[in-house]
Amino acid sequence: MKHTQYIDTLILKQLTPERHTIGAIKDTNIVENVVWHQHKETEIIYMERAYGTFFLGDSLISFNPEDESSIIILLGSLLAHSFFYHPNRTLDHSEESNVISILFHTETLGEGFFDLPEMQAAKQLIGKANCAYIVTKDAVGDIAILMEELCKSEGIHRLTCFLQILDLITKQDTITQLTGHTLANEKIGNDLLTNIIQYIHENYQKELSLRETASRYHMSVSAFCSFFKKYTGQTFVEFLNRLRISKACEKMLTCNDDITSIAYTCGFNNLSNFNRRFKQFKEETPRSYRSRYKVSE
């Protein structure tokens, strides 16, 4: 399994040639396990045939082929995040994935650029450090085309592609906020937190005890709780329940198992607790969620 390295300096300094102001990465190989980290740049990510679970500050969101054919997420500066890829969720294993990341910061185009009157909408959006947004389904295609074009462009055309992307993203009803909490001034990227998140991700279906999990990482319960809340903005139980509900949503849309079976499969030991947590995080019942989103076969 591949891992990224923790980055505590500007990615742009390590990534891009001197002739490029706007950083861009295009790859057909998915990093299956991206460590919990943060960076100073704002990042726009396009993912095609790449499905898994994003942990974004105090929230998580899962994607699979039945939900979306492709997605674009905007990550604000210093938002702590990680990603776990689900290679078995792709519809066609013979197809390559496609991932593009565009990276920039408020002084990328010079000090004061985002203070120009024409850039106020963009400044208001990217100025919200610690926030994540998802681009609405209807806007993904047009923005993805520009991101592809930016990756192969040089000179002024590269800059115009970037400005067009910003223009589309900042239009009304183009994006929806997903999350908005992390500790912006803390260094988040240590292997311990990554290992804990990966352990939860791999064992959410089981009965995970707070005490046993803390002991596994040689910490007292109080020390573990303090550490986990400090870097994720959530308690261990809340984080676990959010993950379980996210997985339950995925199963309800991709299989025909009854809701009770799905609840138990996702780690809930009784249906009433599942229903209560589901309504807490999704603001509707499991049955209504499935009825609204599941595509009839």
C-alpha positions in Angstrom: 0.0 0.0 0.0 1.3 3.4 -1.0 1.8 6.3 1.4 2.4 9.9 0.9 4.9 11.8 3.0 4.0 14.4 5.5 4.5 17.9 4.1 5.2 20.8 6.5 6.4 23.3 3.9 4.8 24.7 0.8 4.2 21.8 -1.7 4.7 24.2 -4.6 8.3 24.7 -3.7 8.9 21.0 -3.9 6.6 20.2 -6.8 6.6 22.7 -9.6 9.3 23.8 -12.1 10.3 27.5 -11.8 8.3 28.4 -14.9 5.0 27.4 -13.3 3.3 29.5 -10.7 0.2 27.3 -10.4 1.1 23.8 -9.2 -0.5 20.8 -10.9 -0.3 17.0 -10.5 -1.9 14.6 -12.9 -1.6 10.9 -12.3 -3.3 7.6 -13.2 -2.0 5.8 -10.2 -4.0 6.3 -7.0 -2.3 6.7 -3.7 -4.3 4.2 -1.7 -3.6 5.6 1.7 -2.9 9.3 2.1 -1.7 10.1 5.6 -3.5 12.6 7.8 -1.8 15.9 6.9 -2.3 19.5 6.1 -0.5 22.0 3.8 -0.6 25.8 3.3 -1.9 25.7 -0.2 -5.5 25.6 -1.3 -6.1 22.4 -3.3 -8.6 21.6 -6.0 -8.8 17.8 -6.6 -10.5 16.1 -9.5 -11.0 12.4 -9.3 -12.3 10.1 -12.0 -12.8 6.4 -11.4 -11.2 6.9 -8.0 -13.4 5.9 -5.1 -12.9 5.8 -1.4 -13.4 7.8 1.8 -12.1 11.3 2.5 -11.5 12.4 6.1 -11.9 16.2 6.0 -11.3 18.0 9.2 -14.2 17.0 11.4 -16.2 15.2 8.7 -15.9 12.4 6.3 -17.5 11.6 2.9 -17.4 8.4 0.8 -17.6 8.1 -2.9 -18.3 5.1 -5.1 -19.2 4.4 -8.8 -22.9 4.3 -8.1 -22.8 7.7 -6.4 -20.7 9.8 -8.8 -18.8 9.1 -12.0 -16.3 11.9 -11.0 -15.9 14.4 -8.3 -14.1 17.7 -7.6 -13.3 18.8 -4.1 -11.8 22.1 -2.9 -9.7 21.9 0.2 -9.0 25.1 2.0 -5.5 26.0 3.3 -4.4 24.1 6.4 -7.5 21.8 6.4 -6.3 18.5 7.9 -7.3 15.6 5.6 -6.6 12.1 4.5 -8.0 9.6 2.0 -8.5 5.8 1.9 -9.0 4.4 -1.5 -11.3 1.4 -2.2 -9.9 -0.3 -5.3 -12.6 -3.0 -5.2 -15.3 -0.4 -5.7 -14.4 0.6 -9.3 -16.7 -0.6 -12.0 -14.0 -1.6 -14.5 -10.6 -2.6 -13.1 -9.1 -2.4 -16.6 -9.6 1.4 -16.8 -7.0 3.7 -15.4 -8.0 6.2 -12.7 -7.5 9.9 -13.3 -6.5 12.3 -10.5 -5.6 15.9 -10.9 -4.6 18.3 -8.1 -4.2 22.0 -8.6 -2.3 23.8 -5.8 -2.1 27.5 -5.1 -2.1 30.0 -2.2 -3.2 33.6 -1.7 0.1 35.1 -2.9 0.5 32.7 -5.9 -0.2 35.4 -8.4 1.5 38.1 -6.4 0.8 40.0 -3.2 -2.5 41.8 -3.3 -3.8 39.9 -6.4 -6.8 38.5 -4.5 -7.5 42.0 -3.1 -8.5 43.2 -6.6 -12.2 44.0 -6.9 -12.6 41.3 -9.6 -11.3 38.7 -7.2 -13.5 39.3 -4.2 -15.7 36.2 -4.8 -12.6 34.0 -5.1 -11.0 35.6 -2.1 -14.1 35.1 0.1 -14.0 31.4 -0.9 -10.3 30.5 -0.6 -9.9 32.8 2.4 -11.8 30.3 4.5 -9.0 28.2 5.8 -9.9 24.8 7.2 -13.0 24.4 5.0 -13.8 21.8 2.3 -16.3 22.1 -0.6 -17.6 19.7 -3.2 -18.5 20.9 -6.7 -22.0 20.2 -7.8 -22.5 17.4 -10.2 -23.5 19.6 -13.1 -20.4 21.8 -12.9 -17.8 19.0 -12.6 -17.5 18.4 -16.4 -16.6 21.9 -17.4 -14.2 22.4 -14.6 -12.5 19.0 -15.2 -11.9 20.0 -18.8 -10.1 23.2 -17.7 -8.1 21.3 -15.1 -6.9 18.9 -17.9 -6.1 21.9 -20.1 -4.1 23.6 -17.3 -1.9 20.5 -16.8 -0.6 20.6 -20.3 -0.5 24.4 -20.7 2.4 26.8 -20.5 2.7 30.6 -20.1 -0.3 32.9 -20.1 -2.7 30.1 -21.2 -2.0 28.2 -18.0 -2.9 31.3 -16.0 -6.1 31.9 -18.0 -7.2 28.3 -17.4 -6.6 28.8 -13.7 -8.7 32.0 -13.6 -11.5 30.3 -15.6 -11.5 27.5 -13.0 -11.8 30.0 -10.2 -14.6 31.8 -12.0 -16.6 28.6 -12.4 -16.0 27.5 -8.8 -17.1 30.8 -7.4 -20.3 31.0 -9.3 -23.5 30.7 -7.2 -24.7 27.2 -6.6 -21.5 25.6 -7.9 -20.2 24.3 -4.6 -21.5 23.0 -1.3 -19.5 23.2 2.0 -18.6 19.8 3.4 -16.7 20.7 6.6 -15.0 23.5 8.4 -13.0 22.5 11.4 -9.3 21.7 12.1 -6.5 23.2 14.1 -4.8 25.4 11.6 -1.7 26.2 13.6 -0.9 22.6 14.7 1.4 20.3 12.8 -0.8 17.4 11.8 1.0 14.6 10.0 2.4 12.3 12.5 2.4 8.6 11.9 0.6 7.9 15.2 -2.6 9.6 14.1 -2.4 8.1 10.6 -2.1 4.6 12.2 -5.0 5.2 14.5 -7.3 6.4 11.6 -6.2 3.5 9.5 -7.0 1.0 12.3 -10.5 2.5 12.8 -11.1 2.4 9.0 -10.1 -1.2 8.8 -12.0 -2.4 11.9 -15.2 -0.2 12.0 -17.3 -3.3 11.4 -16.1 -4.8 14.7 -16.9 -3.8 18.3 -14.1 -1.2 18.8 -13.5 -0.3 22.4 -12.1 3.1 23.3 -10.1 1.5 26.1 -8.7 -1.3 24.0 -7.8 1.1 21.1 -6.0 3.5 23.5 -4.1 0.6 25.0 -3.2 -0.6 21.5 -1.3 2.6 21.0 0.2 2.6 24.5 -1.9 5.5 25.8 -4.2 6.0 28.7 -7.9 6.6 27.8 -7.7 10.3 28.9 -4.4 10.9 26.9 -5.9 9.1 23.9 -9.1 11.1 24.0 -7.2 14.4 24.3 -4.9 13.5 21.5 -7.6 12.3 19.1 -10.0 15.3 19.8 -7.1 17.7 19.4 -6.2 16.6 15.9 -9.5 15.5 14.5 -12.0 17.9 16.2 -14.1 14.9 17.2 -14.3 12.3 19.9 -13.3 8.7 19.1 -16.9 7.6 19.3 -18.2 10.4 17.1 -15.5 9.7 14.5 -16.3 6.0 14.5 -20.0 6.5 14.2 -19.6 9.0 11.3 -17.5 6.4 9.5 -20.0 3.6 10.1 -22.9 5.7 8.9 -21.0 6.7 5.8 -20.4 3.0 5.1 -24.0 2.2 5.7 -25.1 4.8 3.2 -22.7 3.3 0.7 -24.2 -0.2 1.2 -27.8 1.0 1.1 -27.1 2.4 -2.4 -25.1 -0.4 -3.8 -26.7 -3.6 -2.5 -30.2 -4.9 -1.8 -29.5 -6.1 1.8 -32.2 -5.1 4.3 -31.4 -2.1 6.5 -31.1 -4.2 9.7 -28.4 -6.4 8.1 -26.6 -3.4 6.9 -26.7 -1.8 10.3 -25.1 -4.9 11.9 -22.6 -5.3 9.1 -21.4 -1.7 9.7 -20.7 -2.3 13.4 -23.9 -1.2 15.1 -25.1 -3.7 17.7 -28.7 -2.7 17.7 -31.1 -1.1 15.2 -32.4 1.6 17.4 -28.8 3.0 17.9 -28.2 2.8 14.2 -31.5 4.7 13.4 -30.7 7.3 16.1 -27.1 7.9 14.8 -28.3 7.9 11.2 -30.8 10.6 11.8 -28.2 12.6 13.8 -25.7 12.7 10.9 -28.1 12.6 7.9 -31.1 14.4 9.3 -33.5 11.7 7.9 -34.2 8.0 8.4 -32.3 5.2 6.7 -35.4 4.2 4.8 -36.1 7.7 3.4 -32.4 8.1 2.5 -32.4 4.8 0.5 -35.7 5.7 -1.1 -34.4 9.1 -2.3 -31.0 8.1 -3.6 -31.0 4.4 -4.6 -31.3 3.9 -8.3 -33.8 1.2 -9.3 -32.3 -1.7 -11.1 
